[in-house]
Amino acid sequence: QAAHLPAMESSPMSMMGIAASAKGSGSGIASGKSGKSVKSGKSAKLRSLTGDYRAIDTEDGTPQNLSIFCNEGICDVTLADARFSTCDKIDQDTNGGVGIAKGIPQGSIGNFTIDLYCLEQDETVIDFSKGPTTTLQGDIEILPEGGLRRTGPRFFYAKTTVPEIKDATSKDVDVNDKSVNINGKFRGIDLDDGSSQVLIFVCTLHSCDIELYDTSFSTCKDLVGQSFYTGVGVAKNVLRDSLDNFDIDLYCMGKEDREIDYDRDPDQILTGNLVLDRDGILHRTGPGFSYIKQSPKENDDTYSV
C-alpha cells in the first residue's frame, strides 16, 4: 500500500509522516529515584522512549496504538485507534484515521499536539494533501516502570516492544548484515489508513521467509471489492543479503473465498525493501512505514534453523 504523503527527506526519521508542531518548550516528565513522576525536560531524556505502546481508549473501549521513534533527542509520534470517535463525530460515516506528530523535542514530550487525519466517506486511503482534520493533545507523562499516560484523555499505555530497543544516537545498521538477528515479529502502523501491520521473519544465514499482515488491507478492497479488507503478504526464500531489495506477494480474500488459494497468481506485488534503523527497528522504504520488534525478546542466535 503506497502512502500518499508529501515529499520528504530520505532519512529514516523522516519516514514517519507529517509534521505536527510542539506547543512550546514545555517540560517533559520522567520517573525519579523515588519512583514518582518528575517533571523535567532533562529528566525525560534519561529513559529511552522509542517503542510501541498499547492502550484502551476508555472513551469508547477500542484499542489504541502509540508508536514513538526518537533520534538524537527528536521524536516522531504516530497514533492509531481501531475506531477514532473524534473522526466519527466529525463525519458519522467514517471513523478511520491516523494521528501524526513529527520533530518533537524529547524535552517537550509533555507538551505537544498531534495532527489527526480522518478517512473521509468512501475513502480507503487518507489524502494527506488536504491537511489534518483536527488536532489532539499529545502531552505524554512518562510513568515509572515503562508506562506512559496522555494527560489530556488520561489514557494509560503499556510498552509492548522488546526493552532492548533504545533511542538512536548513531547511523543505520546494514539490514543485509548476516550477524544481525532479524527473526521475530515486528509491528507498525499503516499510514494509508491507520490500521496495524505485522511483519514476521523466519531467517537462516542464507534466506528468509517473510509474512505481512494488516488489520485492514485497503488495497484488497480496491482490488477485489470485498468489504472486510482481508489479505496476506508473502515473500519466500528472500536471500538474507537482499532484504533491502525484494518484493512481497499480496493475496486477497475474495467475496466468496473461505481461505486463500496460494497456487494462483498474487493480486498485487508490494515493495518489501527494508532499512534497519537500529537493532529492532525496520523501515519499508516504499510506503514509508516503520516497524518495531515485539518478540522474541532474546537476540542471542544469529539464525533460527
LUMGUZA-956798 format. One record per residue (C-alpha): x, y, z. Coordinates in steps of 0.001 Angstrom, whole numbers. Layout:
BEGIN
     east    north       up
        X        Y        Z
...
END
This chain:
BEGIN
     east    north       up
        0        0        0
     1646     3208    -1139
     1382     6120     1256
      222     9346     -406
     2444    11639     1608
     4195    14878      690
     7804    14614     -464
    10173    14188     2476
    13865    13699     3039
    15025    10099     2827
    16382     9750     6360
    14657     7039     8457
    13248     9562    10903
    11531    11430     8042
     9533     8353     7096
     7104     8690     9979
     4807    11215     8376
     3541    14773     8531
     4841    17492    10813
     2910    18459    13903
     4011    21387    15988
     5228    21267    19576
     3201    23674    21692
     6289    25109    23292
     9334    24181    25272
     7128    22645    27991
     8664    20283    30490
     8857    16566    29905
     8152    14101    32682
    10292    11198    33831
    10473     8879    36792
    12826     9864    39574
    14730     7681    42032
    11799     7758    44441
     9577     6001    41872
     7346     9064    41476
     6955    11094    38311
     9343    14045    37989
     8577    16985    35666
    11809    17941    33949
    12870    18311    30325
    16325    16993    31203
    14927    14076    33200
    12794    12997    30222
    15972    12162    28343
    17120     9675    30981
    14846     6915    29691
    14530     5600    26174
    11067     6383    24783
    11371     4586    21437
     8861     1755    21235
     5314      642    20578
     2715     1240    23301
     -829     -137    23633
    -3786     1349    25494
    -7553     1067    25847
    -9421     4167    24722
   -11679     4482    27764
   -13991     6851    25876
   -15285     4044    23619
   -13421      861    24664
   -11327      469    21496
    -7614     -480    21490
    -5186     2328    20722
    -1612     2145    19453
     1108     4753    20115
     4450     4465    18302
     7404     6634    19276
    10702     6904    17370
    13398     9122    18908
    16730    10044    17330
    19263    12446    18844
    16652    13912    21201
    13972    14436    18494
    10882    12210    18446
     8245    11255    15885
     4906    10047    17282
     2148     8112    15482
    -1266     7360    16988
    -3680     4702    15719
    -7083     3628    17034
    -9419      830    15977
   -12158     3480    15912
   -11369     7174    16218
   -14533     8515    17869
   -13245    12021    17112
   -13447    11219    13378
   -16893     9692    13855
   -18135    12900    15484
   -16905    14930    12500
   -18306    12552     9872
   -20661     9830    11093
   -19930     7669     8056
   -16252     7192     8897
   -14097     6551    11945
   -10745     5548    10476
    -7720     7772    10684
    -4182     8275    11936
    -2544    10832    14214
      943    12117    13408
     3373    14378    15228
     6874    14839    13873
    10004    16555    15159
     9022    16817    18838
    11977    17662    21137
    12193    14939    23756
    12199    17585    26461
     8809    18801    25163
     7140    15388    25074
     4820    16584    27854
     3502    19462    25745
     2787    18932    22031
      -63    18411    19566
     -948    15543    17227
    -2403    16166    13759
    -5346    13792    13214
    -6131    12813     9623
    -9548    11143     9227
   -10610     8903     6371
   -13429    10589     4529
   -16543     8795     3350
   -15813     6204      609
   -12035     6699     1014
    -9746     3721     1560
    -6549     5787     1658
    -6012     9052     3554
    -5387    12110     1366
    -2705    13984     3339
    -2685    16847      825
    -5934    18130     2385
    -4197    18767     5691
    -5220    17479     9138
    -8881    17120    10019
    -8285    18326    13585
    -5637    18273    16306
    -5378    16252    19519
    -3420    16808    22702
     -310    14625    22713
     1036    15651    26141
     2760    12490    27389
     3557    11791    31022
     6375     9274    31486
     5432     6906    34297
     7654     4574    36366
     8241     1023    35110
     7933     1867    31416
     4360     3114    31125
     3069     6322    29513
      -55     8415    30022
    -1560    11034    27729
    -2539    13669    30230
    -5457    15025    28178
    -7697    11946    27812
    -5868    10149    30693
    -5225     7008    28613
    -2536     4671    30010
     -145     2994    27531
     1921     -111    28269
     5067     -830    26237
     4747    -3916    24024
     8106    -3934    22249
    11353    -5522    23390
    13100    -3498    26118
    16467    -3673    24340
    15313    -1114    21745
    16863     2266    22503
    16670     5803    21166
    19021     6163    18190
    22290     8046    18525
    24150     6543    15578
    23824     5774    11874
    21801     2963    10316
    22805     -681    10661
    23124    -2710     7460
    19927    -4759     7122
    21848    -7293     4999
    24425    -7944     7736
    24029   -11667     8466
    25325   -11240    12019
    22177    -9241    12894
    19324   -11447    14097
    16191   -10206    12352
    13976   -13168    13304
    10753   -12323    15071
     7578   -10253    14983
     7579    -6526    14147
     4566    -4235    14497
     3915     -966    12659
     1184     1469    11627
     -115     1661     8044
     -111     5394     7328
    -2515     4903     4418
    -5489     4275     6712
    -4201     3998    10304
    -4511      214    10533
    -1955    -2025    12281
      588    -4052    10334
     2734    -7008    11405
     5894    -8330     9730
     7116   -11810    10695
    10610   -13085     9806
    11968   -16642     9872
    15554   -16477     8615
    18595   -18659     8291
    22010   -17302     7412
    21092   -17957     3773
    17472   -16802     3296
    14263   -15526     4909
    10565   -16329     4763
     8537   -13170     5431
     4829   -12637     6105
     2936    -9323     6155
     -413    -8916     7922
    -2684    -5881     8130
    -5848    -5407    10186
    -7343    -3621     7180
    -5710    -4173     3778
    -7407    -1317     1928
    -5538    -2457    -1187
    -7606    -5650    -1147
   -10883    -3727    -1137
    -9732    -1766    -4176
    -8570    -4941    -5967
   -11310    -7497    -5321
   -14146    -5399    -3910
   -14516    -7238     -590
   -15651    -5262     2432
   -13587    -6943     5151
   -10154    -5939     3749
    -8529    -9344     4400
    -5244   -10356     2817
    -1765   -11731     3474
     1586   -10675     2044
     4165   -13431     1499
     7822   -13409      450
     9561   -16798      351
    13268   -17609      127
    14449   -13996      117
    18239   -14027      202
    19490   -12857     3607
    21791   -10300     1948
    18948    -8883     -234
    16500    -7567     2360
    16970    -4048     1021
    15544    -5091    -2357
    12717    -7656    -2572
     9006    -7959    -3361
     6038    -9174    -1304
     3210   -11116    -3000
     -175    -9894    -1737
    -3042   -12409    -1770
    -6529   -11035    -1057
    -9623   -12932       96
   -12375   -12732    -2489
   -16035   -12222    -1616
   -16791   -15935    -1912
   -13474   -17242     -542
   -13228   -19136     2736
    -9440   -19371     2588
    -6664   -18001      394
    -5542   -20016    -2636
    -1761   -19588    -2829
    -1472   -21661    -6001
    -2838   -18771    -8072
    -1047   -15556    -9022
     -916   -12840    -6332
    -3386    -9972    -6530
     -612    -7386    -6273
     3134    -7076    -5750
     4171    -4858    -2814
     7575    -3322    -2178
     9359    -5002      712
    12676    -3098      611
    13891    -2680     4189
    16227     -378     6089
    17415    -1353     9581
    17402     1882    11570
    18856      163    14646
    18584    -3296    16139
    14839    -3909    16466
    13519    -1154    14151
    12777    -1579    10443
    11511      793     7741
     9864     -251     4461
    11272     2330     2069
     8459     2007     -488
     5404     3085     1539
     7491     4682     4311
     6087     2515     7122
     8120     1766    10268
     8068    -1373    12428
     9301    -2095    15966
    10251    -5576    17193
     7780    -7150    19625
     9166   -10651    20030
    11181   -12675    20730
    12952   -10649    23404
    16159   -12688    23089
    18667   -11851    20359
    21358   -14421    21105
    21190   -16582    17986
    22047   -15214    14553
    19639   -17643    12878
    16809   -19938    13900
    17129   -23095    11811
END
